Amino acid sequence: MEYQEIIGRKKEILSRQAKPIPEDALARERELFFARNRRSLEIFEEAKSLIPGGVEHNLSQNKPFPLAMDRAKGWRVWDVDGNEYVDYLMSGAPIILGHGFEALDLKITEIIRDKGPATGLTSEYELLAAREIIAHMPGVEMVRFLQSGTEADMAAIRIARAFTGRQKIIKIGGSYHGWSDQMVYSLHIPGTASLNSRGIPDEFYTHLVDVPPNDFDALEKAFEDNKDNVAGIMVEPIGGESGAHPVHPDWNLRIRELCDRYGALLIFDEVVTGFRLDMGGAQKYFDIKPDLTVLGKIIAHGYPSAGAVGGRRDVMSVCAGGLGEKIYIGGTLAANPISTAACYYALKYMVQHDAVRKASEYAERLTKALNALFSTRGDLGFFVYNFGSIMHYVTTSFFSVDLSAPDAFTQIMTRKQIADDYQVVTMAHGLCTLAGTRMYSCMQHDDEALNKTLEIWEYVLSLIPVN
Ligand SMILES: Cc1ncc(COP(=O)(O)O)c(C=O)c1O
């Protein structure tokens, strides 16, 4: 779906009242949810006394309570009560070969058994993994491994500042670049500034410049106002929240041009798009070369310690040198044999099995099929769009509420509540998605998964009255 159509359809949804599931039907669905998930509820009740809030994984369904999972295989996950789900969370994006991909798991368990998990010294897998990443990513000539996307984003910012000798970093509203002090700003919904920044002093944002997405004038002004002091601009190349705020077709190119004009570095945060949108990431997909690339998640395909920053050789060289020359980056378990071997083998298997193409083709089919189903309920305006295997489904469009509206916060809360209720139903019937708005496919999703997904959505639609 083209950018203009996505924006237009979101606006149309926002111009109408969102339609809730009627109370009696919702009560029945909640009852079903509780009845199916007794063990999950017990685990949650106990977790509340041990773990603040009782949950640490915020990407999925946490209302009325979070479900505890038992195992996963291919496109399926099973919870501790034995219920099966069509999984589109895919662990939050890293899984593209499918859960429990045997060849990969065998390699990793062999390494653990035969060699041990870590020595704190160099292993050959670092070289193999680095070579593999560099071979695929057009903008990466050198790479440094870290332990998460958050850390890799922090490192990219430090590298950009050290290389340019400048301070300002431009961030686009609504995008997510991990939870470091400097980047928790204007999260989820553009313009929300420090709404999520409890515990972070205001001074941490002194050198952060927040620009609304697709606002070309504000973008240019940000560079102009901070002339000679913009170290870099960090973007999610398909738009904030992995494309929940999709980019205008000219957006990335204009950013590249402005970086070149003002001597700033372009940082692509490819934590989700890298090796998912394309083996060469969004940079290959859009044919725009960033100066720095941030990678995470998928480079260890679900194994822990997944993060890396890569880029131009001259830029990355600030990570090397003697005392007082090189920038400080650390991580006791960074670049450990398990995560670097997982990276090397996962990328190899992705190529061997043509995983990106297969996952994207499935996403295209599902997007079309869901849109055909949703079109039978024009009164709701629901729709789906995708960037390869990254799909967004828009029901109440709470992410796109205009913050300047006088009732903006009430609208966001009401619309979010209604979308959450839809998600209670989808989850109670066996569909696991990300935050009730996003789906990732893997190369193993098939007709059975597609038909189950359609059946469940058909049922949700049947619960929402036409008038
Ligand atoms: C675009 C993007 N950047 C950075 C991160 C942070 O990665 P991590 O959760 O590994 O710290 C995420 C996580 O979802 C992300 O989506």
The ligand as an ORCA input file, in Angstrom:
! r2SCAN-3c Opt
* xyz 0 1
  C      14.254      0.104     15.907
  C      14.724     -0.403     17.237
  N      15.882      0.056     17.734
  C      16.355     -0.381     18.916
  C      15.672     -1.300     19.662
  C      16.214     -1.761     20.985
  O      16.725     -3.045     20.896
  P      16.888     -3.939     22.206
  O      15.517     -4.283     22.674
  O      17.685     -5.126     21.751
  O      17.625     -3.111     23.198
  C      14.453     -1.809     19.182
  C      13.696     -2.786     19.975
  O      12.564     -3.106     19.709
  C      13.966     -1.331     17.938
  O      12.793     -1.778     17.443
*
